């Protein structure tokens, strides 16, 4: 799964979805889940859920 997250981030007005796309953009660049959580000021548990949902179900999982 290789998506253009920068385009997805710009194309949505849903703030929650935008944060999830941003987290996945960082994940696809090799950042750790802890680094992503600290950068976005969200819990590591949330990042784990988003990454797992994406890996299991793609963008529809978000």
Protein Blocks (a to p, Z undefined) as FASTA:
>chain_A
ZZdfklmmmmpcbfklmmmmmmmmmmmnopafklmmmmnopafklmmmmmmmmmmnomml
ZZ
